[in-house]
Amino acid sequence: RYDPDTAAAWIVEQPATAELDRPLDRYVRTLSRESPDMAVEWAMAIVNDRRREAAINQVMNPWLRSNPDAAAAYLRSSSLPEGLSQELLTRAEEVLRAAQQQ
C-alpha cells in the first residue's frame, strides 16, 4: 500500500536525479488531491523539464476548475518559471471571467 508520508520522507533523503522523477511524480499526483499548492512545490523538484511541466499541469488543471480564486492567488506568489506561471494565470483568469458571466 502506498503511504504518502513515507514516500515524502524517502524522497527528501534522495539526491535530486532523473531517477527520482517517477516516484516524485507519483507523490505529486497523490498530494494534489489534498494540497495542490504543496504538490506544485514538490513538482518543481522534478529534474526532467517536460515531466516537471506535465506534473505541474496535472495539479493545476483540476485546481483551476475547482477553485480558480485560490489557484490564481497561488500563481501570483509562486516560484514557478515565469512563462509557465503566466500561462496558468491566464487560464485561471479565463475561468474566473467565465464564472462571473454565468
C-alpha positions as MATLAB code, in Angstrom:
seq = 'RYDPDTAAAWIVEQPATAELDRPLDRYVRTLSRESPDMAVEWAMAIVNDRRREAAINQVMNPWLRSNPDAAAAYLRSSSLPEGLSQELLTRAEEVLRAAQQQ';
ca = [
       0.000    0.000    0.000;
       1.245    3.498   -0.888;
       1.891    5.765    2.102;
       2.409    9.418    1.061;
       4.159   10.408    4.298;
       6.663    7.567    3.990;
       7.170    8.443    0.329;
       7.868   12.082    1.187;
      10.383   11.115    3.852;
      12.161    8.814    1.411;
      12.168   11.425   -1.390;
      13.687   14.096    0.860;
      16.605   11.796    1.662;
      17.431   11.171   -2.020;
      19.687   13.287   -4.247;
      17.837   15.169   -6.987;
      18.275   12.993  -10.069;
      16.203   11.968  -13.070;
      15.788    8.542  -11.451;
      13.807   10.214   -8.685;
      11.391   11.841  -11.144;
       8.986    8.882  -11.362;
       8.435    8.434   -7.590;
       8.306   12.193   -7.184;
       5.675   12.452   -9.922;
       3.585    9.781   -8.186;
       3.873   11.633   -4.884;
       2.830   14.898   -6.556;
      -0.292   13.264   -8.019;
      -1.248   11.828   -4.632;
      -0.602   15.073   -2.771;
      -2.519   17.168   -5.308;
      -5.851   15.824   -4.039;
      -5.288   17.250   -0.568;
      -2.865   20.111   -1.074;
      -2.396   21.333   -4.639;
      -0.101   24.179   -3.601;
       2.287   21.782   -1.878;
       2.025   19.366   -4.810;
       3.203   22.082   -7.212;
       6.140   22.886   -4.939;
       7.146   19.204   -4.902;
       6.713   19.051   -8.684;
       9.333   21.778   -9.040;
      11.908   19.221   -7.821;
      11.340   17.007  -10.873;
      14.543   17.118  -12.920;
      13.168   16.426  -16.402;
      11.681   19.664  -17.794;
       8.829   18.044  -19.723;
       7.882   15.735  -16.863;
       8.020   18.686  -14.422;
       5.748   20.829  -16.565;
       3.344   17.910  -17.115;
       3.182   17.247  -13.368;
       2.501   20.917  -12.643;
      -0.259   20.965  -15.240;
      -1.756   17.766  -13.782;
      -2.048   19.568  -10.457;
      -3.093   22.978  -11.736;
      -5.767   21.984  -14.271;
      -8.228   20.466  -11.767;
      -7.362   23.154   -9.209;
      -8.134   25.883  -11.753;
     -11.535   24.281  -12.383;
     -12.451   23.595   -8.754;
     -11.064   26.714   -7.057;
      -9.802   29.272   -9.565;
      -9.501   32.044   -6.946;
      -7.124   30.004   -4.773;
      -5.193   28.740   -7.796;
      -4.759   32.275   -9.150;
      -3.653   33.581   -5.737;
      -1.086   30.790   -5.528;
       0.212   31.517   -9.037;
       0.664   35.215   -8.311;
       3.095   34.413   -5.494;
       4.600   31.149   -6.734;
       8.164   30.364   -7.651;
       7.135   28.743  -10.939;
       9.051   29.730  -14.061;
       7.531   32.983  -15.294;
       6.316   31.670  -18.657;
       4.507   28.710  -17.128;
       3.165   30.797  -14.268;
       1.803   33.409  -16.670;
       0.207   30.758  -18.901;
      -1.543   29.168  -15.918;
      -2.565   32.542  -14.509;
      -4.135   33.458  -17.852;
      -6.144   30.211  -17.708;
      -7.224   30.987  -14.145;
      -8.400   34.442  -15.158;
     -10.359   32.955  -18.080;
     -12.095   30.527  -15.720;
     -12.907   33.368  -13.317;
     -14.335   35.530  -16.131;
     -16.461   32.645  -17.394;
     -17.797   32.011  -13.873;
     -18.719   35.702  -13.478;
     -20.671   35.638  -16.754;
     -22.888   32.793  -15.574;
];
